[in-house]
Amino acid sequence: MVYQKAFDTAMEIYRVSRSFPPEERYSLTSQIIRSSRSVCGNIAEGWRKRRYPKLFENKLTDADGEATETQNWLNFALACDYIDNKTHNRIYEEYNEILSIITSMIINSDKWTLPPKKK
């Protein structure tokens, strides 16, 4: 669920950022696309490492950081008038929900990780 939500929101950022000015291509546009995609990448990688609780938590912590970074770039896009308040608030709130789920998964990682292999 959180992966799909992060993926959909990253695609929304991609669509919105296509209207950013060309001079932002290698700065703000690139940064916000990369950080939003990294949220999904870290969630996916963490899921594959769920046999190892600490690695799982580490990758989710990385996803948390990338989601927060994406919110930072959203703030810049708003301040530069590349997006309107409605768009900013909608996407920002999506990331608040993603962050809430990730935090819950970290705190309750035992519900998400696999039991150790029996010898």
Secondary structure, DSSP 8 states (H G I E B T S, - for coil): -HHHHHHHHHHHHHHHHTTS-GGGIIIIIHHHHHHHHHHHHHHHHHHHTTTSHHHHHHHHHHHHHHHHHHHHHHHHHHHTTSS-HHHHHHHHHHHHHHHHHHHHHHHTGGGTS------
